[in-house]
């Protein structure tokens, strides 16, 4: 007997003698089970620069640590932010959904691994039948009488012990087993693909966790920025009120006009309205924080406290480290590995499928004799199925697998390039905002001096009210701009940490063994309740 493979190889002719077949068959099956038609996997190459461009000529202060830690938010030294961040991992529903997706991906791996083993089934039955006097039989339940051992079947077509034309009962306790050896690696590559997909799901979980943590920190600093802006406007309202009182006093003495009083009142009311309007954004930021920590917005509030933090020192490292530090890059790389394994699954379809089957059990017309030796039966068999013509379907499936692999490679490289852009963007933002803030703070100091001189001249009658009005408006605008820049600095610092991976490393991905083991959870993840 000669079995030929469809494409990549040819099996040698099997020996004719039965004994040799029985001896060599297990060896041949083991040898064939080592076949693997998936391409040898290697992580796609990407071009990485030696250093970040935006680091030239500008560096953060030397940090105490050489890398970002897991609880990266602690670098901001804000106990309230630390407490809120801890709740993201516990109560955030996006993280909970990602954990559930990871558990589902692990379950898919276990489903695929189950194909390594035989399937054993049983279907006990009891059938009451009556045969006709002509030897034909029918079942009272509407089904024909199943096969049963010849030792219990008489020559007249009825079960032993039952007369011709009489009713009889057939008891059956069969066990069936079937197994398809993984000769061409289809199952193994399916398992590899599912493990890679589960690891991608684990990396996605970390990316979702990081994204929500970063969103919380950014919104938190935005909220504190609104508190700081409200503080600036409250101070401006007090200053404008004093100016209005002075203008009214000068008007009553005949030194000033009613027009200036009206201008002072307009300025005061405008500042009060702007201060009140800040409450809209603050409320929205507060509600966003409640959502991120899994709390109803109606039951959550944060006391007002102006922003006082400054951007911390952030260790950046070198571009090539991003390939190990960003969970979204790890997700894209694991999808490449999955697509690579699926090519092997597609190629395996060119080769014949071998199925081994066995049946055993008991059949008898008497329940008392059901488990006796005379009621025992068994059978063994093997089948081989090979597609002779499919009009190019397998070739098309293989081409599709290769195309999907190329898509994942392109997506991986695009993800890496995007990561470089994210880091460069935020490095540039921090560098430029630092310079801008220094200039803006100088403008604030100049505005304060200008206002002081204008007020002094206004009290003595040297300056007009328009000079004071211009100075006050300029100071308030410059203070607003300076605080806006500080808020942008803080959010850029958070986004830079996000771009650098937030202290995560690809070594934290669960291994194949951890994916397969039911009780093994993902470090830092919510409990896995998928196991019964």
Secondary structure as the mmCIF struct_conf table of DSSP 4:
data_model
#
loop_
_struct_conf.conf_type_id
_struct_conf.id
_struct_conf.beg_label_comp_id
_struct_conf.beg_label_asym_id
_struct_conf.beg_label_seq_id
_struct_conf.end_label_comp_id
_struct_conf.end_label_asym_id
_struct_conf.end_label_seq_id
STRN STRN1 UNK A 4 UNK A 4
BEND BEND1 UNK A 6 UNK A 8
STRN STRN2 UNK A 10 UNK A 10
HELX_LH_PP_P HELX_LH_PP_P1 UNK A 11 UNK A 15
BEND BEND2 UNK A 16 UNK A 17
HELX_RH_AL_P HELX_RH_AL_P1 UNK A 18 UNK A 32
TURN_TY1_P TURN_TY1_P1 UNK A 33 UNK A 34
BEND BEND3 UNK A 38 UNK A 38
HELX_LH_PP_P HELX_LH_PP_P2 UNK A 39 UNK A 41
HELX_LH_PP_P HELX_LH_PP_P3 UNK A 43 UNK A 45
BEND BEND4 UNK A 50 UNK A 51
HELX_RH_3T_P HELX_RH_3T_P1 UNK A 53 UNK A 55
TURN_TY1_P TURN_TY1_P2 UNK A 56 UNK A 57
HELX_LH_PP_P HELX_LH_PP_P4 UNK A 60 UNK A 63
BEND BEND5 UNK A 64 UNK A 67
BEND BEND6 UNK A 70 UNK A 71
HELX_RH_3T_P HELX_RH_3T_P2 UNK A 72 UNK A 76
HELX_RH_AL_P HELX_RH_AL_P2 UNK A 79 UNK A 91
HELX_RH_AL_P HELX_RH_AL_P3 UNK A 93 UNK A 113
HELX_RH_3T_P HELX_RH_3T_P3 UNK A 114 UNK A 116
BEND BEND7 UNK A 117 UNK A 117
STRN STRN3 UNK A 119 UNK A 122
STRN STRN4 UNK A 125 UNK A 131
TURN_TY1_P TURN_TY1_P3 UNK A 133 UNK A 134
BEND BEND8 UNK A 135 UNK A 135
STRN STRN5 UNK A 137 UNK A 139
TURN_TY1_P TURN_TY1_P4 UNK A 140 UNK A 141
BEND BEND9 UNK A 142 UNK A 143
HELX_LH_PP_P HELX_LH_PP_P5 UNK A 144 UNK A 147
HELX_RH_3T_P HELX_RH_3T_P4 UNK A 150 UNK A 152
STRN STRN6 UNK A 153 UNK A 153
TURN_TY1_P TURN_TY1_P5 UNK A 155 UNK A 156
BEND BEND10 UNK A 157 UNK A 158
STRN STRN7 UNK A 159 UNK A 159
TURN_TY1_P TURN_TY1_P6 UNK A 160 UNK A 161
TURN_TY1_P TURN_TY1_P7 UNK A 164 UNK A 165
STRN STRN8 UNK A 167 UNK A 179
BEND BEND11 UNK A 183 UNK A 185
HELX_RH_AL_P HELX_RH_AL_P4 UNK A 186 UNK A 252
TURN_TY1_P TURN_TY1_P8 UNK A 253 UNK A 254
BEND BEND12 UNK A 255 UNK A 256
HELX_RH_AL_P HELX_RH_AL_P5 UNK A 258 UNK A 292
TURN_TY1_P TURN_TY1_P9 UNK A 293 UNK A 294
HELX_RH_3T_P HELX_RH_3T_P5 UNK A 297 UNK A 299
HELX_LH_PP_P HELX_LH_PP_P6 UNK A 311 UNK A 313
HELX_RH_3T_P HELX_RH_3T_P6 UNK A 319 UNK A 321
HELX_RH_AL_P HELX_RH_AL_P6 UNK A 322 UNK A 325
HELX_RH_AL_P HELX_RH_AL_P7 UNK A 327 UNK A 348
TURN_TY1_P TURN_TY1_P10 UNK A 349 UNK A 350
BEND BEND13 UNK A 351 UNK A 351
STRN STRN9 UNK A 353 UNK A 364
BEND BEND14 UNK A 365 UNK A 365
BEND BEND15 UNK A 367 UNK A 367
TURN_TY1_P TURN_TY1_P11 UNK A 368 UNK A 371
BEND BEND16 UNK A 372 UNK A 372
HELX_RH_3T_P HELX_RH_3T_P7 UNK A 373 UNK A 375
STRN STRN10 UNK A 376 UNK A 385
BEND BEND17 UNK A 388 UNK A 388
TURN_TY1_P TURN_TY1_P12 UNK A 391 UNK A 392
HELX_RH_AL_P HELX_RH_AL_P8 UNK A 393 UNK A 459
TURN_TY1_P TURN_TY1_P13 UNK A 460 UNK A 461
BEND BEND18 UNK A 462 UNK A 463
HELX_RH_AL_P HELX_RH_AL_P9 UNK A 465 UNK A 499
TURN_TY1_P TURN_TY1_P14 UNK A 500 UNK A 503
HELX_RH_3T_P HELX_RH_3T_P8 UNK A 506 UNK A 508
BEND BEND19 UNK A 509 UNK A 509
HELX_LH_PP_P HELX_LH_PP_P7 UNK A 510 UNK A 511
HELX_RH_AL_P HELX_RH_AL_P10 UNK A 512 UNK A 516
TURN_TY1_P TURN_TY1_P15 UNK A 518 UNK A 519
TURN_TY1_P TURN_TY1_P16 UNK A 523 UNK A 524
HELX_LH_PP_P HELX_LH_PP_P8 UNK A 525 UNK A 527
#
